[in-house]
């Protein structure tokens, strides 16, 4: 089927890899080989990178941290971010270019979570690692130079499921306070039954078959609960202020919009933006396109607003 893609992102369609979760190992090998054709991420001037190891309640997880090389006198906000990959692909390094944009714009400490992938480590492994990361960062806030009242969560695609599920879990368990939730083209619903997921069987980067297979790998036969599939939450009240970005020709479009609607109905401050002519994760693959620039800037600005609103709240 043909789609009315934005003319500025249309050229990248000829170079996109084929993601086929019918062969997870083969897809991983193909993506690894493709990544070798590009230089690894290196922080730009004025940004430092380090790898830390968090541990909480018996769970360990690696964190990739980028921050301004010159620490501010006052504690900085922090972004705890979960990369995408349909629960089975990807790496925390992939998120560092976007996090650098957030760090430069807000002065935050950017933290990319190196969670374990399914099917080798199915649910709830990655969510438990997210819990460990959030608690460890909050407990180590002085050493990290972080303001514990300005910790935000975010994630792209499957990483959005982790971030939203973690926000729900921290809410329910009275864990560290989260000042903002930012979801970029998020996975939320294991039912795989929306109009967009039924319609987009041949869209680039993500399609209906991949969506179904990703959930099968992640759940491994176990029933889903709200921490795995946030759309299953009966009550979304008390969630952090949330920003959700969705792409037009994306199987995940409608579950992102529906999650935003339900958050708003639960009186959670919520914004949802749909970007015309885009496909799943197109902002990362065609970052120079005007629509991609808007999407990335909007995601960054959502973090900035969350941090600023919390400062105002603390000052009262």
N, C-alpha and C positions, 0 to 999 in steps of 0.2 A: 504494500500500500504506500502511496506517496503522502507526504505531510508537508505542510506549509512552514518549513523551517525558516528562521531568520536568515536573510542572505549572507550575513557576516559569519554565521557558524556553518553554513552549508559546505564550504570547502573542506572542513575537517572530516566530513563523513567518509571521504575516500581513503582515509588513513587510520580509521578506528579499528582496534582489535575486536575480534568476535568473542564475546563472553558467553560460554556455553557450559552451564553447571551440570549438564549430563556427563561431563568429563572434568571433574574438579582438578584432578592432578594434572591433566593435560593443559587446562587453562592456566593453572599456576605456573607451569613450566613456560608456556608461551609468554605470559606477562613478565616473568623474570628475565627471559631472553630479550624482550622488547625494552625493558628498563635499562639493560646494560648498554643500550645505544645512546643513553643520555647521561650527562655528568650527575653524580649524586648531589643532593641538596647541600649547600654550604651557606651559612648565615651571612647576610650582608654586613656592611660596615656598621659598627655600633651595636651589633647583636651577638650574644654569646649563646652557645649550645652546650648542654651537658646531659648525661644519662644518669638517672637516679633509680634506686630500687626501693619500692615502698612495701611495707609489710603491716598487715593489720589482722588480728584475730586468726592467725594461721594462714592467711592468704597473701601471696606475694605477687607483685606485678612490676614490670619495668616502665619507667616514665621517661619520655624524651622531653626535655625542658629547653625552651628558648626564652630569652629575656633581654632587656636593655643591658649592655655591658656596664654602663654606669648606673649603679643602683640609686634610686631616689631616696631622699631622707625619710619620706613617709612610706608606710607599707603599701605595696602595689596590689591591684586587683589580680585575679587569676582566672584563666580559662582552662577547664578540664575538658579535653576534646577526644572524641572517638571517631576513628576513620571508618570509611565505608568498605564495601566488598561483599555484600550479601551474606554476611556471617562467616564466609569461607575463604575470602580472598583479602589481599591488602596488607598494609604494614603501617605502623605509626609514623614512619618517615614521610609518607605521602602527604600528610597534613601539615608539615612544617612550613611550606611556602605560604599557605593561607594563614597559619598562625602568626607567621612573621608580619603579615599585613596587619593583623589585629594588635600585635605587640607594638608596632610602630605607631599605630593610630591611637592607642589607649594607654600605653605604658604598662600593660599587663604582663604577667608571667604566663606564657603559653605552655601548656602541658599536654602532650599527645600520649594517650594510653596504649601501650603495647599489649593488648589483650590477646588471649589464645583463641585460635580459630576453630570453628566446627569443620567437619564432623569429629575431628580428633578430640576436641574439648567442647562438647555440646552444652546447652543451657543446663544449669545456671552459671557455668564457669566464668564467662566474661562479665556478667553482671556482678558476681561476687568480687571480681577483680576491680570493677568500677567502685564498689563499696569500699574496698580496701584503699584505693587511690584517694577517694574523697576524704575518708577519715584520716589517712596519713597526712595529706596535704593540710587539712585543718589543724591537726595536732602539731605539725612541724612548721606552722605559719611563721613563727619568729625567725627560725633558721632560714626559711625560704624568702623572708621579706615580704610576706603576703598578708593582706588584710583578711581575716577569716570571715568577715561579714560581706566581702565582695568576691565570693567564689561563684563563677558561672559554669554551667554545663552546656555542652554542645556536641553535635555530631552530624555526619553526613550519611544519608541512606541507611544502611543497617546500623551505622553508628548513631543515627537518630533514635533507633529503637533502644539501644543501650542507654543513651543519655536520658530519654524520657522515662524508661523503666527505672533507671537509677534515681531520677528525681522523685518518682512515686515511692520507691523503697525508702529513700531518706526521709520523705515526708511521713511515711507510716511508722518509721522506727525512730523518729525524732533525732535524726542524724544531723550532720553539719548543714547550716542554713545555705540555701542556694538563692542567689540574687537574680539570676536570669537563666532562661533556657532558650537555646538557639538551635533550631532543627533545619538542616538543609536537605531538601528532597527526602524526607524521612520515611522509613519503614515503620508502620505502627500496627498492622492488622494481619494476623495469621490466617484469616478467613479467605484471603485472596479472591474476593468476590465483588469488588467495586466495578463500576462501568469502565473506568480507565484500565484496570488490570485485565478485564475481559477483552478490551478492544485492542490493546497495543501488544500484539503478538510478535511483531517484527521490528520494533523500534530499536535504535542503536543503544549499545551499552547495557540495556536492561529490557526484558520482555516478560510476558506472562509465564512462560515455562521456567525461566530463571527464578522468578518470584516464588513459584510453588516449590521448586527444588531447594531453594535457599532455606525455606522454613522447614522442609523435611530434614535437611542436614543439621539445622540448629536445634530443633526439638528432639530429634532422634527417637520419635515415637512417644515422647512424654507429652502430657496435656499442657497447653499454654496457660500461663497465668498473666496478670497485668504487668508483672515485671519483665516478662518476655515479650508480650504483645500489648503495648500500652492501650490500644483501642479496647481491650477487654476490661479496663478499669471501670467499675460502676460509678465511682465518685472521683471527679477530677478537681474538686475544690481544694484550695490550699496549695496548688501547684505554683511554681515560680512564674512571674511574668514571662511570656513565651512569644518568640518570633519564629514563624514557619515560612520557608521558601519552597515553592513547588514549581516544577517545569511542566510545560503544556503537554508535550507528547511523551508522557512518562507513565508507565503502569502505576506508579506510586502516587500520582497526582491526587486522586480523589480521597485516598486514606489520609493524606496530609491535610487536605482541606476539611475533611470531616473531623479530624482530631482538633483542628483549630476551632471549628464551630462548637464542639462540645466543651472545649476549654472556656470559650467566651460565655457559653450558657451557664457554666459553673462559676461565673464572675471572676475568672482569671484574666488579668490584663493580657490581651492576645492580639497579635498582628499576623496576617497571612498575606503573602504576595505571590501571585502567579505570573511567571515571566513568559511572554508570548513567543512562539516560534522556537522554543527550546526543547532539548531532549534531556534524558537523565544524566546529571552531572556535566552538562555541556559547559557550564561556567568554568570548570577546571580544565576542560579540554580545548576550549576556545576563549581563553581569558581576555583577549584583546577586543573581542566583539563588544559593542556598546551594551547589549543586553546582559552580557556576562559581567562587565564592569559594574553595572547597576546592581546585579545580584550580589556580587562580592562586597560591594560597598554597603549594601543594605544589611548584610549579615554582620559586617564589622560594626556598623552604626548601632545595631541592636545591642551588641555587647557594651558599647560606649554608653548608651542610654541606661542600661541596667546598672552599670557602675556609678553613673552620675546620680541616678535616683536613689541609690543606697546611701551615697554621701549625704544627700539632702535629708534622708530619713534619720541618719545618725546625728545630724546637727540639731534636730528638733529637741 
